[in-house]
Amino acid sequence: MAARLICFSRDLLDGGPGVRFTVKHYGAEAPAFVVRFQGRAFAYYNRCAHVPIELDWQPNEFFDDSKLYLICATHGALYSPADGRCLGGRCNGRGLTPLPVEERDGAIYFIPSEQTS
């Protein structure tokens, strides 16, 4: 499967708004997002580990006020932007599910797998 363009690199600022996109997960559409943290792009399903609701508190806003953590707007669960692991709150040790992305030639691409497209 071919890589799919999500956005241009310039669209993601470190700790700034993310970019939402969708992936097919076992044939069903699933919301996802990509953010930049410490210079790298990281993507996850847009689904809290506590209850399957979307994280963003405003469209494309996934970071807390400190710009160091991803936060669930509903429960306040905190996640590491670098690996999606639960850092506190109702996620009870369950983290975000990462999605493979690649940054090259000034753009960020989603890399589909057998389970996602």
Backbone atoms as SQL, in Angstrom:
CREATE TABLE atoms (id INTEGER PRIMARY KEY, chain TEXT, resi INTEGER, resn TEXT, atom TEXT, x REAL, y REAL, z REAL);
INSERT INTO atoms VALUES
  (1, 'A', 1, 'MET', 'N', 0.843, -1.190, 0.000),
  (2, 'A', 1, 'MET', 'CA', 0.000, 0.000, 0.000),
  (3, 'A', 1, 'MET', 'C', 0.880, 1.242, 0.000),
  (4, 'A', 2, 'ALA', 'N', 0.445, 2.222, -0.714),
  (5, 'A', 2, 'ALA', 'CA', 1.216, 3.450, -0.852),
  (6, 'A', 2, 'ALA', 'C', 0.998, 4.376, 0.334),
  (7, 'A', 3, 'ALA', 'N', 2.034, 5.141, 0.651),
  (8, 'A', 3, 'ALA', 'CA', 1.932, 6.146, 1.696),
  (9, 'A', 3, 'ALA', 'C', 0.889, 7.185, 1.287),
  (10, 'A', 4, 'ARG', 'N', 0.192, 7.730, 2.279),
  (11, 'A', 4, 'ARG', 'CA', -0.861, 8.706, 2.014),
  (12, 'A', 4, 'ARG', 'C', -0.519, 10.038, 2.676),
  (13, 'A', 5, 'LEU', 'N', -0.561, 11.114, 1.910),
  (14, 'A', 5, 'LEU', 'CA', -0.260, 12.451, 2.425),
  (15, 'A', 5, 'LEU', 'C', -1.274, 12.851, 3.495),
  (16, 'A', 6, 'ILE', 'N', -0.756, 13.301, 4.651),
  (17, 'A', 6, 'ILE', 'CA', -1.618, 13.842, 5.710),
  (18, 'A', 6, 'ILE', 'C', -1.602, 15.369, 5.641),
  (19, 'A', 7, 'CYS', 'N', -0.391, 15.931, 5.631),
  (20, 'A', 7, 'CYS', 'CA', -0.251, 17.386, 5.617),
  (21, 'A', 7, 'CYS', 'C', 1.181, 17.737, 5.239),
  (22, 'A', 8, 'PHE', 'N', 1.432, 19.015, 5.090),
  (23, 'A', 8, 'PHE', 'CA', 2.788, 19.483, 4.843),
  (24, 'A', 8, 'PHE', 'C', 3.481, 19.698, 6.187),
  (25, 'A', 9, 'SER', 'N', 4.773, 19.517, 6.203),
  (26, 'A', 9, 'SER', 'CA', 5.545, 19.660, 7.442),
  (27, 'A', 9, 'SER', 'C', 5.320, 21.015, 8.101),
  (28, 'A', 10, 'ARG', 'N', 5.213, 22.052, 7.293),
  (29, 'A', 10, 'ARG', 'CA', 5.027, 23.407, 7.834),
  (30, 'A', 10, 'ARG', 'C', 3.689, 23.573, 8.559),
  (31, 'A', 11, 'ASP', 'N', 2.750, 22.650, 8.348),
  (32, 'A', 11, 'ASP', 'CA', 1.438, 22.721, 8.999),
  (33, 'A', 11, 'ASP', 'C', 1.475, 22.302, 10.465),
  (34, 'A', 12, 'LEU', 'N', 2.563, 21.663, 10.894),
  (35, 'A', 12, 'LEU', 'CA', 2.668, 21.195, 12.280),
  (36, 'A', 12, 'LEU', 'C', 3.756, 21.954, 13.016),
  (37, 'A', 13, 'LEU', 'N', 3.366, 22.687, 14.047),
  (38, 'A', 13, 'LEU', 'CA', 4.322, 23.382, 14.896),
  (39, 'A', 13, 'LEU', 'C', 4.511, 22.571, 16.170),
  (40, 'A', 14, 'ASP', 'N', 5.713, 22.586, 16.702),
  (41, 'A', 14, 'ASP', 'CA', 6.012, 21.843, 17.913),
  (42, 'A', 14, 'ASP', 'C', 5.067, 22.255, 19.045),
  (43, 'A', 15, 'GLY', 'N', 4.321, 21.306, 19.584),
  (44, 'A', 15, 'GLY', 'CA', 3.377, 21.586, 20.664),
  (45, 'A', 15, 'GLY', 'C', 2.145, 22.351, 20.222),
  (46, 'A', 16, 'GLY', 'N', 1.985, 22.548, 18.932),
  (47, 'A', 16, 'GLY', 'CA', 0.858, 23.316, 18.411),
  (48, 'A', 16, 'GLY', 'C', -0.307, 22.430, 17.997),
  (49, 'A', 17, 'PRO', 'N', -1.249, 23.003, 17.288),
  (50, 'A', 17, 'PRO', 'CA', -2.401, 22.223, 16.829),
  (51, 'A', 17, 'PRO', 'C', -1.969, 21.031, 15.984),
  (52, 'A', 18, 'GLY', 'N', -2.737, 19.981, 16.078),
  (53, 'A', 18, 'GLY', 'CA', -2.498, 18.799, 15.266),
  (54, 'A', 18, 'GLY', 'C', -3.298, 18.863, 13.982),
  (55, 'A', 19, 'VAL', 'N', -3.192, 17.821, 13.212),
  (56, 'A', 19, 'VAL', 'CA', -3.973, 17.679, 11.984),
  (57, 'A', 19, 'VAL', 'C', -4.739, 16.368, 12.088),
  (58, 'A', 20, 'ARG', 'N', -6.037, 16.468, 11.922),
  (59, 'A', 20, 'ARG', 'CA', -6.892, 15.286, 11.960),
  (60, 'A', 20, 'ARG', 'C', -6.907, 14.615, 10.581),
  (61, 'A', 21, 'PHE', 'N', -7.040, 13.303, 10.586),
  (62, 'A', 21, 'PHE', 'CA', -7.221, 12.545, 9.353),
  (63, 'A', 21, 'PHE', 'C', -7.968, 11.271, 9.716),
  (64, 'A', 22, 'THR', 'N', -8.365, 10.507, 8.748),
  (65, 'A', 22, 'THR', 'CA', -9.053, 9.250, 9.025),
  (66, 'A', 22, 'THR', 'C', -8.287, 8.093, 8.403),
  (67, 'A', 23, 'VAL', 'N', -8.437, 6.950, 9.015),
  (68, 'A', 23, 'VAL', 'CA', -7.862, 5.722, 8.494),
  (69, 'A', 23, 'VAL', 'C', -8.953, 4.668, 8.493),
  (70, 'A', 24, 'LYS', 'N', -8.794, 3.693, 7.653),
  (71, 'A', 24, 'LYS', 'CA', -9.697, 2.537, 7.697),
  (72, 'A', 24, 'LYS', 'C', -9.048, 1.511, 8.595),
  (73, 'A', 25, 'HIS', 'N', -9.774, 1.102, 9.617),
  (74, 'A', 25, 'HIS', 'CA', -9.287, 0.105, 10.574),
  (75, 'A', 25, 'HIS', 'C', -10.182, -1.112, 10.440),
  (76, 'A', 26, 'TYR', 'N', -9.649, -2.163, 9.846),
  (77, 'A', 26, 'TYR', 'CA', -10.435, -3.368, 9.561),
  (78, 'A', 26, 'TYR', 'C', -11.720, -3.017, 8.809),
  (79, 'A', 27, 'GLY', 'N', -11.590, -2.095, 7.841),
  (80, 'A', 27, 'GLY', 'CA', -12.702, -1.747, 6.972),
  (81, 'A', 27, 'GLY', 'C', -13.591, -0.616, 7.447),
  (82, 'A', 28, 'ALA', 'N', -13.482, -0.192, 8.712),
  (83, 'A', 28, 'ALA', 'CA', -14.314, 0.903, 9.239),
  (84, 'A', 28, 'ALA', 'C', -13.477, 2.179, 9.363),
  (85, 'A', 29, 'GLU', 'N', -14.095, 3.327, 9.107),
  (86, 'A', 29, 'GLU', 'CA', -13.410, 4.613, 9.251),
  (87, 'A', 29, 'GLU', 'C', -13.121, 4.883, 10.725),
  (88, 'A', 30, 'ALA', 'N', -11.905, 5.337, 11.011),
  (89, 'A', 30, 'ALA', 'CA', -11.510, 5.671, 12.377),
  (90, 'A', 30, 'ALA', 'C', -10.802, 7.018, 12.372),
  (91, 'A', 31, 'PRO', 'N', -11.144, 7.904, 13.331),
  (92, 'A', 31, 'PRO', 'CA', -10.475, 9.197, 13.400),
  (93, 'A', 31, 'PRO', 'C', -9.054, 9.050, 13.936),
  (94, 'A', 32, 'ALA', 'N', -8.155, 9.890, 13.428),
  (95, 'A', 32, 'ALA', 'CA', -6.758, 9.879, 13.839),
  (96, 'A', 32, 'ALA', 'C', -6.239, 11.315, 13.839),
  (97, 'A', 33, 'PHE', 'N', -5.049, 11.499, 14.396),
  (98, 'A', 33, 'PHE', 'CA', -4.433, 12.829, 14.377),
  (99, 'A', 33, 'PHE', 'C', -2.920, 12.690, 14.380),
  (100, 'A', 34, 'VAL', 'N', -2.267, 13.732, 13.914),
  (101, 'A', 34, 'VAL', 'CA', -0.815, 13.812, 13.953),
  (102, 'A', 34, 'VAL', 'C', -0.442, 15.130, 14.616),
  (103, 'A', 35, 'VAL', 'N', 0.588, 15.093, 15.471),
  (104, 'A', 35, 'VAL', 'CA', 1.113, 16.288, 16.139),
  (105, 'A', 35, 'VAL', 'C', 2.628, 16.285, 15.998),
  (106, 'A', 36, 'ARG', 'N', 3.224, 17.436, 16.273),
  (107, 'A', 36, 'ARG', 'CA', 4.683, 17.521, 16.307),
  (108, 'A', 36, 'ARG', 'C', 5.096, 17.752, 17.754),
  (109, 'A', 37, 'PHE', 'N', 6.082, 16.950, 18.188),
  (110, 'A', 37, 'PHE', 'CA', 6.610, 17.076, 19.542),
  (111, 'A', 37, 'PHE', 'C', 8.114, 16.857, 19.489),
  (112, 'A', 38, 'GLN', 'N', 8.856, 17.801, 20.045),
  (113, 'A', 38, 'GLN', 'CA', 10.317, 17.761, 20.042),
  (114, 'A', 38, 'GLN', 'C', 10.868, 17.502, 18.637),
  (115, 'A', 39, 'GLY', 'N', 10.253, 18.175, 17.664),
  (116, 'A', 39, 'GLY', 'CA', 10.738, 18.147, 16.296),
  (117, 'A', 39, 'GLY', 'C', 10.282, 16.970, 15.446),
  (118, 'A', 40, 'ARG', 'N', 9.578, 16.007, 16.034),
  (119, 'A', 40, 'ARG', 'CA', 9.145, 14.828, 15.285),
  (120, 'A', 40, 'ARG', 'C', 7.630, 14.761, 15.201),
  (121, 'A', 41, 'ALA', 'N', 7.153, 14.129, 14.144),
  (122, 'A', 41, 'ALA', 'CA', 5.715, 13.922, 13.964),
  (123, 'A', 41, 'ALA', 'C', 5.314, 12.580, 14.580),
  (124, 'A', 42, 'PHE', 'N', 4.206, 12.595, 15.328),
  (125, 'A', 42, 'PHE', 'CA', 3.662, 11.393, 15.949),
  (126, 'A', 42, 'PHE', 'C', 2.173, 11.342, 15.653),
  (127, 'A', 43, 'ALA', 'N', 1.674, 10.152, 15.311),
  (128, 'A', 43, 'ALA', 'CA', 0.255, 9.999, 14.979),
  (129, 'A', 43, 'ALA', 'C', -0.371, 8.904, 15.833),
  (130, 'A', 44, 'TYR', 'N', -1.657, 9.116, 16.152),
  (131, 'A', 44, 'TYR', 'CA', -2.411, 8.182, 16.986),
  (132, 'A', 44, 'TYR', 'C', -3.855, 8.133, 16.515),
  (133, 'A', 45, 'TYR', 'N', -4.527, 7.024, 16.846),
  (134, 'A', 45, 'TYR', 'CA', -5.978, 7.022, 16.716),
  (135, 'A', 45, 'TYR', 'C', -6.498, 8.089, 17.657),
  (136, 'A', 46, 'ASN', 'N', -7.515, 8.805, 17.245),
  (137, 'A', 46, 'ASN', 'CA', -8.102, 9.848, 18.085),
  (138, 'A', 46, 'ASN', 'C', -9.150, 9.194, 18.994),
  (139, 'A', 47, 'ARG', 'N', -8.635, 8.463, 19.971),
  (140, 'A', 47, 'ARG', 'CA', -9.505, 7.697, 20.854),
  (141, 'A', 47, 'ARG', 'C', -8.858, 7.591, 22.227),
  (142, 'A', 48, 'CYS', 'N', -9.540, 8.112, 23.242),
  (143, 'A', 48, 'CYS', 'CA', -9.054, 8.012, 24.611),
  (144, 'A', 48, 'CYS', 'C', -8.985, 6.539, 25.012),
  (145, 'A', 49, 'ALA', 'N', -7.985, 6.177, 25.799),
  (146, 'A', 49, 'ALA', 'CA', -7.831, 4.795, 26.246),
  (147, 'A', 49, 'ALA', 'C', -8.862, 4.415, 27.308),
  (148, 'A', 50, 'HIS', 'N', -9.484, 5.389, 27.954),
  (149, 'A', 50, 'HIS', 'CA', -10.476, 5.116, 28.998),
  (150, 'A', 50, 'HIS', 'C', -11.831, 4.783, 28.394),
  (151, 'A', 51, 'VAL', 'N', -12.326, 5.655, 27.556),
  (152, 'A', 51, 'VAL', 'CA', -13.594, 5.484, 26.846),
  (153, 'A', 51, 'VAL', 'C', -13.330, 5.914, 25.405),
  (154, 'A', 52, 'PRO', 'N', -13.826, 5.195, 24.422),
  (155, 'A', 52, 'PRO', 'CA', -13.494, 5.537, 23.028),
  (156, 'A', 52, 'PRO', 'C', -14.153, 6.820, 22.529),
  (157, 'A', 53, 'ILE', 'N', -13.666, 7.955, 23.055),
  (158, 'A', 53, 'ILE', 'CA', -14.105, 9.271, 22.594),
  (159, 'A', 53, 'ILE', 'C', -12.889, 10.015, 22.076),
  (160, 'A', 54, 'GLU', 'N', -13.117, 11.017, 21.254),
  (161, 'A', 54, 'GLU', 'CA', -12.017, 11.784, 20.681),
  (162, 'A', 54, 'GLU', 'C', -11.400, 12.698, 21.736),
  (163, 'A', 55, 'LEU', 'N', -10.104, 12.925, 21.611),
  (164, 'A', 55, 'LEU', 'CA', -9.356, 13.673, 22.620),
  (165, 'A', 55, 'LEU', 'C', -9.479, 15.185, 22.506),
  (166, 'A', 56, 'ASP', 'N', -9.473, 15.739, 21.298),
  (167, 'A', 56, 'ASP', 'CA', -9.297, 17.188, 21.147),
  (168, 'A', 56, 'ASP', 'C', -10.377, 17.998, 21.863),
  (169, 'A', 57, 'TRP', 'N', -9.900, 19.013, 22.602),
  (170, 'A', 57, 'TRP', 'CA', -10.786, 19.876, 23.381),
  (171, 'A', 57, 'TRP', 'C', -11.352, 21.007, 22.529),
  (172, 'A', 58, 'GLN', 'N', -10.687, 21.333, 21.462),
  (173, 'A', 58, 'GLN', 'CA', -11.146, 22.217, 20.387),
  (174, 'A', 58, 'GLN', 'C', -10.661, 21.523, 19.117),
  (175, 'A', 59, 'PRO', 'N', -11.244, 21.812, 17.967),
  (176, 'A', 59, 'PRO', 'CA', -10.758, 21.145, 16.754),
  (177, 'A', 59, 'PRO', 'C', -9.236, 21.257, 16.610),
  (178, 'A', 60, 'ASN', 'N', -8.579, 20.119, 16.496),
  (179, 'A', 60, 'ASN', 'CA', -7.130, 20.023, 16.291),
  (180, 'A', 60, 'ASN', 'C', -6.277, 20.406, 17.501),
  (181, 'A', 61, 'GLU', 'N', -6.870, 20.611, 18.660),
  (182, 'A', 61, 'GLU', 'CA', -6.112, 20.958, 19.872),
  (183, 'A', 61, 'GLU', 'C', -6.013, 19.723, 20.763),
  (184, 'A', 62, 'PHE', 'N', -4.802, 19.162, 20.838),
  (185, 'A', 62, 'PHE', 'CA', -4.570, 17.924, 21.581),
  (186, 'A', 62, 'PHE', 'C', -3.645, 18.104, 22.772),
  (187, 'A', 63, 'PHE', 'N', -2.830, 19.158, 22.769),
  (188, 'A', 63, 'PHE', 'CA', -1.887, 19.390, 23.861),
  (189, 'A', 63, 'PHE', 'C', -2.549, 20.113, 25.023),
  (190, 'A', 64, 'ASP', 'N', -2.042, 19.857, 26.234),
  (191, 'A', 64, 'ASP', 'CA', -2.495, 20.609, 27.402),
  (192, 'A', 64, 'ASP', 'C', -1.838, 21.994, 27.361),
  (193, 'A', 65, 'ASP', 'N', -2.098, 22.815, 28.365),
  (194, 'A', 65, 'ASP', 'CA', -1.570, 24.185, 28.377),
  (195, 'A', 65, 'ASP', 'C', -0.045, 24.243, 28.383),
  (196, 'A', 66, 'SER', 'N', 0.602, 23.245, 28.978),
  (197, 'A', 66, 'SER', 'CA', 2.064, 23.251, 29.042),
  (198, 'A', 66, 'SER', 'C', 2.710, 22.880, 27.713),
  (199, 'A', 67, 'LYS', 'N', 1.929, 22.306, 26.774),
  (200, 'A', 67, 'LYS', 'CA', 2.416, 21.837, 25.466),
  (201, 'A', 67, 'LYS', 'C', 3.366, 20.646, 25.606),
  (202, 'A', 68, 'LEU', 'N', 3.321, 19.961, 26.757),
  (203, 'A', 68, 'LEU', 'CA', 4.180, 18.805, 27.009),
  (204, 'A', 68, 'LEU', 'C', 3.426, 17.486, 26.960),
  (205, 'A', 69, 'TYR', 'N', 2.089, 17.543, 27.075),
  (206, 'A', 69, 'TYR', 'CA', 1.290, 16.327, 27.159),
  (207, 'A', 69, 'TYR', 'C', 0.071, 16.413, 26.248),
  (208, 'A', 70, 'LEU', 'N', -0.341, 15.274, 25.740),
  (209, 'A', 70, 'LEU', 'CA', -1.629, 15.176, 25.058),
  (210, 'A', 70, 'LEU', 'C', -2.661, 14.950, 26.147),
  (211, 'A', 71, 'ILE', 'N', -3.833, 15.562, 26.012),
  (212, 'A', 71, 'ILE', 'CA', -4.836, 15.490, 27.065),
  (213, 'A', 71, 'ILE', 'C', -6.199, 15.128, 26.490),
  (214, 'A', 72, 'CYS', 'N', -6.925, 14.293, 27.200),
  (215, 'A', 72, 'CYS', 'CA', -8.302, 13.986, 26.835),
  (216, 'A', 72, 'CYS', 'C', -9.184, 15.095, 27.378),
  (217, 'A', 73, 'ALA', 'N', -9.902, 15.753, 26.504),
  (218, 'A', 73, 'ALA', 'CA', -10.747, 16.876, 26.910),
  (219, 'A', 73, 'ALA', 'C', -11.860, 16.457, 27.859),
  (220, 'A', 74, 'THR', 'N', -12.316, 15.227, 27.764),
  (221, 'A', 74, 'THR', 'CA', -13.428, 14.767, 28.592),
  (222, 'A', 74, 'THR', 'C', -12.983, 14.326, 29.976),
  (223, 'A', 75, 'HIS', 'N', -11.895, 13.565, 30.060),
  (224, 'A', 75, 'HIS', 'CA', -11.489, 12.972, 31.337),
  (225, 'A', 75, 'HIS', 'C', -10.246, 13.594, 31.942),
  (226, 'A', 76, 'GLY', 'N', -9.484, 14.351, 31.170),
  (227, 'A', 76, 'GLY', 'CA', -8.247, 14.928, 31.668),
  (228, 'A', 76, 'GLY', 'C', -7.090, 13.946, 31.702),
  (229, 'A', 77, 'ALA', 'N', -7.238, 12.771, 31.103),
  (230, 'A', 77, 'ALA', 'CA', -6.134, 11.812, 31.056),
  (231, 'A', 77, 'ALA', 'C', -4.981, 12.426, 30.275),
  (232, 'A', 78, 'LEU', 'N', -3.762, 12.185, 30.745),
  (233, 'A', 78, 'LEU', 'CA', -2.574, 12.720, 30.097),
  (234, 'A', 78, 'LEU', 'C', -1.790, 11.597, 29.434),
  (235, 'A', 79, 'TYR', 'N', -1.294, 11.892, 28.237),
  (236, 'A', 79, 'TYR', 'CA', -0.535, 10.921, 27.453),
  (237, 'A', 79, 'TYR', 'C', 0.766, 11.543, 26.978),
  (238, 'A', 80, 'SER', 'N', 1.786, 10.719, 26.841),
  (239, 'A', 80, 'SER', 'CA', 3.059, 11.157, 26.285),
  (240, 'A', 80, 'SER', 'C', 2.907, 11.360, 24.778),
  (241, 'A', 81, 'PRO', 'N', 3.256, 12.538, 24.260),
  (242, 'A', 81, 'PRO', 'CA', 3.173, 12.749, 22.812),
  (243, 'A', 81, 'PRO', 'C', 4.166, 11.882, 22.040),
  (244, 'A', 82, 'ALA', 'N', 5.252, 11.466, 22.681),
  (245, 'A', 82, 'ALA', 'CA', 6.305, 10.725, 21.996),
  (246, 'A', 82, 'ALA', 'C', 5.999, 9.244, 21.812),
  (247, 'A', 83, 'ASP', 'N', 5.155, 8.682, 22.689),
  (248, 'A', 83, 'ASP', 'CA', 4.866, 7.246, 22.546),
  (249, 'A', 83, 'ASP', 'C', 3.431, 6.868, 22.904),
  (250, 'A', 84, 'GLY', 'N', 2.622, 7.844, 23.318),
  (251, 'A', 84, 'GLY', 'CA', 1.213, 7.593, 23.595),
  (252, 'A', 84, 'GLY', 'C', 0.918, 6.941, 24.924),
  (253, 'A', 85, 'ARG', 'N', 1.953, 6.685, 25.741),
  (254, 'A', 85, 'ARG', 'CA', 1.674, 5.982, 26.997),
  (255, 'A', 85, 'ARG', 'C', 0.940, 6.881, 27.987),
  (256, 'A', 86, 'CYS', 'N', 0.142, 6.244, 28.820),
  (257, 'A', 86, 'CYS', 'CA', -0.646, 6.936, 29.839),
  (258, 'A', 86, 'CYS', 'C', 0.284, 7.493, 30.906),
  (259, 'A', 87, 'LEU', 'N', 0.112, 8.770, 31.231),
  (260, 'A', 87, 'LEU', 'CA', 0.924, 9.401, 32.267),
  (261, 'A', 87, 'LEU', 'C', 0.107, 9.765, 33.491),
  (262, 'A', 88, 'GLY', 'N', -1.210, 9.679, 33.392),
  (263, 'A', 88, 'GLY', 'CA', -2.054, 9.997, 34.535),
  (264, 'A', 88, 'GLY', 'C', -3.494, 10.176, 34.129),
  (265, 'A', 89, 'GLY', 'N', -4.369, 9.988, 35.099),
  (266, 'A', 89, 'GLY', 'CA', -5.796, 10.136, 34.846),
  (267, 'A', 89, 'GLY', 'C', -6.477, 8.800, 34.657),
  (268, 'A', 90, 'ARG', 'N', -7.644, 8.831, 34.091),
  (269, 'A', 90, 'ARG', 'CA', -8.478, 7.641, 33.982),
  (270, 'A', 90, 'ARG', 'C', -8.048, 6.627, 32.936),
  (271, 'A', 91, 'CYS', 'N', -6.935, 6.840, 32.287),
  (272, 'A', 91, 'CYS', 'CA', -6.476, 5.871, 31.283),
  (273, 'A', 91, 'CYS', 'C', -5.961, 4.584, 31.934),
  (274, 'A', 92, 'ASN', 'N', -5.729, 4.621, 33.240),
  (275, 'A', 92, 'ASN', 'CA', -5.356, 3.424, 34.005),
  (276, 'A', 92, 'ASN', 'C', -4.259, 2.597, 33.345),
  (277, 'A', 93, 'GLY', 'N', -3.221, 3.267, 32.877),
  (278, 'A', 93, 'GLY', 'CA', -2.093, 2.554, 32.306),
  (279, 'A', 93, 'GLY', 'C', -2.228, 2.193, 30.840),
  (280, 'A', 94, 'ARG', 'N', -3.403, 2.375, 30.269),
  (281, 'A', 94, 'ARG', 'CA', -3.594, 2.083, 28.837),
  (282, 'A', 94, 'ARG', 'C', -3.266, 3.342, 28.035),
  (283, 'A', 95, 'GLY', 'N', -2.503, 3.186, 26.994),
  (284, 'A', 95, 'GLY', 'CA', -2.079, 4.330, 26.202),
  (285, 'A', 95, 'GLY', 'C', -2.840, 4.490, 24.908),
  (286, 'A', 96, 'LEU', 'N', -2.436, 5.502, 24.168),
  (287, 'A', 96, 'LEU', 'CA', -2.988, 5.745, 22.840),
  (288, 'A', 96, 'LEU', 'C', -2.378, 4.743, 21.864),
  (289, 'A', 97, 'THR', 'N', -3.114, 4.429, 20.816),
  (290, 'A', 97, 'THR', 'CA', -2.624, 3.498, 19.804),
  (291, 'A', 97, 'THR', 'C', -1.920, 4.292, 18.709),
  (292, 'A', 98, 'PRO', 'N', -0.611, 4.068, 18.548),
  (293, 'A', 98, 'PRO', 'CA', 0.140, 4.824, 17.534),
  (294, 'A', 98, 'PRO', 'C', -0.158, 4.358, 16.119),
  (295, 'A', 99, 'LEU', 'N', 0.056, 5.262, 15.193),
  (296, 'A', 99, 'LEU', 'CA', -0.067, 4.977, 13.770),
  (297, 'A', 99, 'LEU', 'C', 1.252, 5.339, 13.099),
  (298, 'A', 100, 'PRO', 'N', 1.693, 4.560, 12.124),
  (299, 'A', 100, 'PRO', 'CA', 2.980, 4.833, 11.475),
  (300, 'A', 100, 'PRO', 'C', 2.906, 6.023, 10.524),
  (301, 'A', 101, 'VAL', 'N', 3.788, 6.974, 10.751),
  (302, 'A', 101, 'VAL', 'CA', 3.907, 8.128, 9.863),
  (303, 'A', 101, 'VAL', 'C', 5.373, 8.326, 9.517),
  (304, 'A', 102, 'GLU', 'N', 5.575, 9.024, 8.421),
  (305, 'A', 102, 'GLU', 'CA', 6.921, 9.307, 7.937),
  (306, 'A', 102, 'GLU', 'C', 6.944, 10.745, 7.451),
  (307, 'A', 103, 'GLU', 'N', 8.017, 11.445, 7.787),
  (308, 'A', 103, 'GLU', 'CA', 8.173, 12.814, 7.306),
  (309, 'A', 103, 'GLU', 'C', 9.315, 12.838, 6.300),
  (310, 'A', 104, 'ARG', 'N', 8.995, 13.287, 5.085),
  (311, 'A', 104, 'ARG', 'CA', 10.014, 13.383, 4.034),
  (312, 'A', 104, 'ARG', 'C', 9.585, 14.412, 2.999),
  (313, 'A', 105, 'ASP', 'N', 10.557, 15.038, 2.396),
  (314, 'A', 105, 'ASP', 'CA', 10.317, 15.999, 1.314),
  (315, 'A', 105, 'ASP', 'C', 9.297, 17.065, 1.688),
  (316, 'A', 106, 'GLY', 'N', 9.347, 17.519, 2.947),
  (317, 'A', 106, 'GLY', 'CA', 8.471, 18.603, 3.375),
  (318, 'A', 106, 'GLY', 'C', 7.027, 18.211, 3.611),
  (319, 'A', 107, 'ALA', 'N', 6.768, 16.913, 3.798),
  (320, 'A', 107, 'ALA', 'CA', 5.394, 16.453, 4.014),
  (321, 'A', 107, 'ALA', 'C', 5.372, 15.301, 5.019),
  (322, 'A', 108, 'ILE', 'N', 4.201, 15.067, 5.587),
  (323, 'A', 108, 'ILE', 'CA', 4.002, 13.977, 6.538),
  (324, 'A', 108, 'ILE', 'C', 3.020, 12.996, 5.919),
  (325, 'A', 109, 'TYR', 'N', 3.426, 11.734, 5.913),
  (326, 'A', 109, 'TYR', 'CA', 2.646, 10.675, 5.279),
  (327, 'A', 109, 'TYR', 'C', 2.246, 9.610, 6.286),
  (328, 'A', 110, 'PHE', 'N', 1.036, 9.105, 6.123),
  (329, 'A', 110, 'PHE', 'CA', 0.571, 7.939, 6.853),
  (330, 'A', 110, 'PHE', 'C', 1.034, 6.714, 6.068),
  (331, 'A', 111, 'ILE', 'N', 1.568, 5.733, 6.776),
  (332, 'A', 111, 'ILE', 'CA', 2.067, 4.517, 6.151),
  (333, 'A', 111, 'ILE', 'C', 1.080, 3.376, 6.479),
  (334, 'A', 112, 'PRO', 'N', 0.215, 3.007, 5.549),
  (335, 'A', 112, 'PRO', 'CA', -0.800, 1.977, 5.813),
  (336, 'A', 112, 'PRO', 'C', -0.177, 0.605, 6.102),
  (337, 'A', 113, 'SER', 'N', -0.939, -0.199, 6.847),
  (338, 'A', 113, 'SER', 'CA', -0.531, -1.572, 7.125),
  (339, 'A', 113, 'SER', 'C', -1.674, -2.510, 6.720),
  (340, 'A', 114, 'GLU', 'N', -1.537, -3.767, 7.043),
  (341, 'A', 114, 'GLU', 'CA', -2.600, -4.721, 6.711),
  (342, 'A', 114, 'GLU', 'C', -3.904, -4.410, 7.455),
  (343, 'A', 115, 'GLN', 'N', -3.794, -3.847, 8.676),
  (344, 'A', 115, 'GLN', 'CA', -4.987, -3.544, 9.467),
  (345, 'A', 115, 'GLN', 'C', -5.570, -2.162, 9.161),
  (346, 'A', 116, 'THR', 'N', -4.726, -1.272, 8.652),
  (347, 'A', 116, 'THR', 'CA', -5.166, 0.108, 8.409),
  (348, 'A', 116, 'THR', 'C', -4.878, 0.518, 6.979),
  (349, 'A', 117, 'SER', 'N', -5.683, 1.434, 6.484),
  (350, 'A', 117, 'SER', 'CA', -5.425, 2.004, 5.159),
  (351, 'A', 117, 'SER', 'C', -5.936, 3.428, 5.113);
